[in-house]
């Protein structure tokens, strides 16, 4: 009877397709719902007909199996809930940064979205227990990445203006991002200035 119960519990928890403990993401946020009823029903089903010492031994063994199962469910649910919240914060950060980049030519909206991204990052840091140095580094990388993307998008519309933007906001960039931007923008800006000069020359002759 105990072995039959053990097999049923293993199927309930660990079945590769339907097991409670293989669920992830939003599907794993309430793993324990209905579990008490399942354990009660399974105990009675597989212990049917046992009496006296046999039933007492069965109940004692099933108690241990259920305790282990419940603890696994608690741990899994807690871990998945934490991951779900963390992924939500990460997704929010990415979304705000995308909105910031999309508003590269609107300084106010760019800054509003960047600030919102940093606020979500702060919440993620608190949840994950980052120390001050880790948070400062992440914040610097986020700000630098936002300004880098802003400059790249601006360059598609106006390379010269993007170069001016790089000069104005360069202090917000990490050394690596600034070097990468300068390397990428320099030939584009030179080409744009040459074409502008040639256009002016042609128009005056």
Secondary structure per residue as TSV (DSSP state, phi and psi in degrees):
chain	resnum	aa	ss	phi	psi
A	1	X	-	360.0	-42.1
A	2	X	H	-64.6	-41.9
A	3	X	H	-65.5	-37.3
A	4	X	H	-65.1	-42.4
A	5	X	H	-62.8	-43.0
A	6	X	H	-59.6	-43.3
A	7	X	H	-63.7	-41.7
A	8	X	H	-64.7	-41.2
A	9	X	H	-65.7	-40.6
A	10	X	H	-62.1	-41.4
A	11	X	H	-63.9	-41.5
A	12	X	H	-63.7	-38.5
A	13	X	H	-90.2	-40.4
A	14	X	H	-118.6	5.5
A	15	X	-	-53.8	129.4
A	16	X	T	-58.2	-22.3
A	17	X	T	-107.6	-39.4
A	18	X	T	-115.4	-6.5
A	19	X	-	-59.4	143.1
A	20	X	G	-61.4	-35.2
A	21	X	G	-85.8	-1.5
A	22	X	G	-98.6	-2.4
A	23	X	-	-71.5	148.0
A	24	X	-	-137.3	167.7
A	25	X	G	60.6	-140.2
A	26	X	G	-62.5	-29.4
A	27	X	G	-68.2	-14.5
A	28	X	G	-107.1	12.7
A	29	X	T	-81.2	-13.8
A	30	X	T	-140.1	53.4
A	31	X	T	-63.4	-30.4
A	32	X	T	-81.5	-9.4
A	33	X	T	-60.6	126.2
A	34	X	T	82.5	-6.4
A	35	X	H	-70.0	-37.7
A	36	X	H	-58.9	-42.1
A	37	X	H	-66.8	-39.4
A	38	X	H	-63.1	-45.9
A	39	X	H	-62.1	-41.7
A	40	X	H	-63.8	-46.3
A	41	X	H	-65.7	-42.5
A	42	X	H	-65.0	-38.8
A	43	X	H	-60.3	-46.1
A	44	X	H	-70.0	-38.9
A	45	X	H	-63.0	-46.3
A	46	X	H	-86.1	-14.1
A	47	X	T	-99.8	6.3
A	48	X	T	-60.5	132.0
A	49	X	T	92.5	-12.2
A	50	X	-	-81.3	141.5
A	51	X	-	-140.4	167.3
A	52	X	H	57.4	-135.0
A	53	X	H	-63.6	-34.7
A	54	X	H	-63.9	-42.0
A	55	X	H	-68.1	-40.1
A	56	X	H	-63.4	-41.5
A	57	X	H	-65.7	-43.3
A	58	X	H	-59.4	-48.6
A	59	X	H	-61.2	-40.1
A	60	X	H	-64.1	-42.7
A	61	X	H	-68.9	-40.4
A	62	X	H	-67.5	-35.2
A	63	X	H	-55.2	-45.3
A	64	X	H	-64.8	-41.7
A	65	X	H	-65.1	-40.1
A	66	X	H	-68.4	-39.6
A	67	X	H	-59.5	-45.0
A	68	X	H	-62.4	-43.5
A	69	X	H	-64.1	-44.6
A	70	X	H	-63.0	-38.8
A	71	X	H	-66.1	-39.6
A	72	X	H	-63.5	-40.0
A	73	X	H	-64.5	-43.1
A	74	X	H	-60.7	-47.5
A	75	X	H	-64.3	-43.6
A	76	X	H	-64.0	-45.8
A	77	X	H	-62.5	-43.0
A	78	X	H	-63.3	-43.9
A	79	X	H	-64.9	-43.4
A	80	X	H	-68.7	-35.6
A	81	X	H	-64.0	-43.9
A	82	X	H	-61.8	-46.0
A	83	X	H	-61.2	-39.6
A	84	X	H	-62.8	-44.0
A	85	X	H	-66.7	-44.4
A	86	X	H	-60.7	-44.2
A	87	X	H	-65.1	-33.1
A	88	X	H	-63.0	-44.2
A	89	X	H	-63.4	-44.0
A	90	X	H	-61.0	-42.5
A	91	X	H	-64.0	-38.5
A	92	X	H	-64.7	-42.5
A	93	X	H	-58.4	-48.7
A	94	X	H	-62.6	-39.7
A	95	X	H	-64.2	-45.1
A	96	X	H	-64.9	-37.3
A	97	X	H	-67.2	-36.7
A	98	X	H	-63.2	-43.7
A	99	X	H	-64.5	-36.9
A	100	X	H	-62.2	-45.9
A	101	X	H	-63.8	-39.4
A	102	X	H	-62.6	-25.0
A	103	X	T	-105.0	38.7
A	104	X	T	-59.3	-27.6
A	105	X	T	-96.1	8.1
A	106	X	-	-124.5	93.0
A	107	X	H	-54.8	-37.1
A	108	X	H	-67.5	-48.4
A	109	X	H	-68.3	-36.7
A	110	X	H	-57.4	-48.4
A	111	X	H	-68.0	-38.5
A	112	X	H	-59.5	-45.3
A	113	X	H	-71.6	-36.0
A	114	X	H	-64.8	-41.6
A	115	X	H	-62.6	-40.3
A	116	X	H	-64.4	-40.2
A	117	X	H	-62.2	-41.7
A	118	X	H	-67.8	-34.4
A	119	X	H	-65.8	-41.2
A	120	X	H	-66.4	-37.1
A	121	X	H	-64.2	-36.2
A	122	X	H	-63.7	-40.6
A	123	X	H	-65.6	-40.9
A	124	X	H	-62.2	-41.4
A	125	X	H	-61.5	-42.0
A	126	X	H	-64.3	-40.4
A	127	X	H	-66.2	-39.3
A	128	X	H	-90.2	-5.9
A	129	X	T	73.3	37.7
A	130	X	-	-65.5	146.2
A	131	X	-	-84.4	173.5
A	132	X	H	-60.9	-40.0
A	133	X	H	-66.1	-41.9
A	134	X	H	-63.0	-43.5
A	135	X	H	-64.6	-43.7
A	136	X	H	-61.3	-41.8
A	137	X	H	-65.1	-45.2
A	138	X	H	-63.4	-40.9
A	139	X	H	-62.4	-44.4
A	140	X	H	-61.5	-41.4
A	141	X	H	-65.7	-38.9
A	142	X	H	-66.6	-46.5
A	143	X	H	-62.2	-46.1
A	144	X	H	-61.4	-44.4
A	145	X	H	-61.8	-38.1
A	146	X	H	-65.2	-45.4
A	147	X	H	-69.4	-33.7
A	148	X	H	-63.2	-47.4
A	149	X	H	-64.8	-36.4
A	150	X	H	-60.5	-45.2
A	151	X	H	-65.7	-39.4
A	152	X	H	-65.2	-41.6
A	153	X	H	-69.3	-38.4
A	154	X	H	-62.9	-35.7
A	155	X	H	-65.0	-28.4
A	156	X	H	-65.9	-32.5
A	157	X	H	-91.9	-38.7
A	158	X	-	-153.9	93.0
A	159	X	H	-58.4	-39.9
A	160	X	H	-64.4	-43.4
A	161	X	H	-63.5	-35.7
A	162	X	H	-64.2	-37.7
A	163	X	H	-64.9	-40.3
A	164	X	H	-63.9	-38.8
A	165	X	H	-64.3	-39.6
A	166	X	H	-62.3	-41.5
A	167	X	H	-65.3	-37.3
A	168	X	H	-76.1	-35.7
A	169	X	H	-116.1	16.4
A	170	X	G	-59.6	-27.8
A	171	X	G	-67.9	-14.8
A	172	X	G	-83.8	-5.5
A	173	X	S	-97.8	146.6
A	174	X	-	-71.0	157.5
A	175	X	H	-54.4	-40.7
A	176	X	H	-65.3	-44.0
A	177	X	H	-66.8	-38.8
A	178	X	H	-64.4	-44.3
A	179	X	H	-62.2	-43.3
A	180	X	H	-63.0	-40.3
A	181	X	H	-67.4	-46.9
A	182	X	H	-60.1	-41.1
A	183	X	H	-63.3	-40.1
A	184	X	H	-77.3	-38.9
A	185	X	H	-83.5	-29.5
A	186	X	H	-54.4	-53.1
A	187	X	H	-65.0	-32.1
A	188	X	H	-67.4	-42.7
A	189	X	H	-66.5	-44.4
A	190	X	H	-59.0	-44.8
A	191	X	H	-62.5	-41.7
A	192	X	H	-64.2	-41.1
A	193	X	H	-67.6	-37.4
A	194	X	H	-63.2	-46.7
A	195	X	H	-63.6	-38.0
A	196	X	H	-64.3	-43.2
A	197	X	H	-64.3	-45.2
A	198	X	H	-62.3	-39.0
A	199	X	H	-62.8	-41.8
A	200	X	H	-66.7	-38.9
A	201	X	H	-64.4	-43.5
A	202	X	H	-65.0	-39.9
A	203	X	H	-69.6	-19.1
A	204	X	T	-99.5	-1.5
A	205	X	-	-114.0	360.0
